[in-house]
Amino acid sequence: MEFEQLLKERRSIRAYKKEAVSHELLEKIVTEAQQAPSWANMQASRTYVVEDPEFLEEFRLKALPEGNVKKTLNAALLVTTFVKDTVAFHDGKPYTELGNKWGAYDLGLHDAYLVLAAKNAGLDTLIMGIRYPDAIRECLNIPEEEVIVSVIAAGYRDEEPVDRPRKDPDEVIKYF
Ligand SMILES: Cc1cc2nc3c(=O)[nH]c(=O)nc-3n(C[C@H](O)[C@H](O)[C@H](O)COP(=O)(O)O)c2cc1C
């Protein structure tokens, strides 16, 4: 897909067809997401792919509040985390005033690549910030060193999303 078309067609999708995403396709998009840039190439982003149908249903109910459970029926779920106190840290001290926010920044880049790679592979996605991190940690046995950030649904769209217009560039960009 042309890059500009990809940017336009990537939308948050909240209804998915009852069609499982193959392991190969999920592997393709998570490995493509690894091409994202990261601070000193530290690659502290981690992805937990929940694809087993039975476990997926159990996990969805524990990991997400009702609204997001309904929106992600039939989709695989990818939990993304970053290893804290590593990105932009040296000898246990942060390089800048932003501390662990650089880890979150790197993970945001990683996730942006992931959703675009998914779209390019014919999948649609929904990034979710409303989730239950304690339950997710327990279900997936995620170590305390990792900060749980997002849950991303991936599947085959079963809706045409409503328009989400972007702000006028003049409002958000300044040129000097
Ligand atoms: C960090 C982040 C958290 C989000 N959390 C949720 C969520 O919990 N539930 C939901 O339905 N949408 C969620 N969204 C989707 C946004 O509402 C959506 O990206 C935005 O409205 C723009 O629409 P678009 O993605 O279709 O362009 C989230 C998006 C981001 C980037």
The ligand as a MOL file (V3000), in Angstrom:
LIG
                    3D

  0  0  0     0  0            999 V3000
M  V30 BEGIN CTAB
M  V30 COUNTS 31 33 0 0 0
M  V30 BEGIN ATOM
M  V30 1 C -2.8110 6.1630 23.6380 0
M  V30 2 C -4.1910 5.8990 23.0940 0
M  V30 3 C -5.1670 5.3510 23.9160 0
M  V30 4 C -6.4380 5.0660 23.4120 0
M  V30 5 N -7.3460 4.4280 24.2080 0
M  V30 6 C -8.5510 4.0570 23.6730 0
M  V30 7 C -9.4640 3.2670 24.4360 0
M  V30 8 O -9.1920 2.8590 25.5580 0
M  V30 9 N -10.6600 2.9520 23.8510 0
M  V30 10 C -10.9860 3.3470 22.5860 0
M  V30 11 O -12.0810 3.0190 22.1080 0
M  V30 12 N -10.1240 4.0840 21.8270 0
M  V30 13 C -8.9120 4.4260 22.3260 0
M  V30 14 N -8.0090 5.1190 21.5560 0
M  V30 15 C -8.3360 5.4450 20.1420 0
M  V30 16 C -8.5130 6.9590 19.9160 0
M  V30 17 O -9.7730 7.3480 20.3860 0
M  V30 18 C -8.3460 7.2610 18.3970 0
M  V30 19 O -7.0280 6.9740 18.0170 0
M  V30 20 C -8.6830 8.7210 18.0440 0
M  V30 21 O -10.0390 9.0210 18.2870 0
M  V30 22 C -8.3900 9.0420 16.5760 0
M  V30 23 O -9.1100 8.1760 15.7090 0
M  V30 24 P -8.3720 7.2530 14.6470 0
M  V30 25 O -7.4010 6.3710 15.3980 0
M  V30 26 O -9.4510 6.4600 13.9790 0
M  V30 27 O -7.6320 8.1350 13.6850 0
M  V30 28 C -6.7420 5.3960 22.0500 0
M  V30 29 C -5.7370 5.9240 21.2300 0
M  V30 30 C -4.4690 6.1670 21.7340 0
M  V30 31 C -3.3980 6.6900 20.7960 0
M  V30 END ATOM
M  V30 BEGIN BOND
M  V30 1 1 1 2
M  V30 2 1 2 3
M  V30 3 2 2 30
M  V30 4 2 3 4
M  V30 5 1 4 5
M  V30 6 1 4 28
M  V30 7 2 5 6
M  V30 8 1 6 7
M  V30 9 1 6 13
M  V30 10 2 7 8
M  V30 11 1 7 9
M  V30 12 1 9 10
M  V30 13 2 10 11
M  V30 14 1 10 12
M  V30 15 2 12 13
M  V30 16 1 13 14
M  V30 17 1 14 15
M  V30 18 1 14 28
M  V30 19 1 15 16
M  V30 20 1 16 17
M  V30 21 1 16 18
M  V30 22 1 18 19
M  V30 23 1 18 20
M  V30 24 1 20 21
M  V30 25 1 20 22
M  V30 26 1 22 23
M  V30 27 1 23 24
M  V30 28 2 24 25
M  V30 29 1 24 26
M  V30 30 1 24 27
M  V30 31 2 28 29
M  V30 32 1 29 30
M  V30 33 1 30 31
M  V30 END BOND
M  V30 END CTAB
M  END
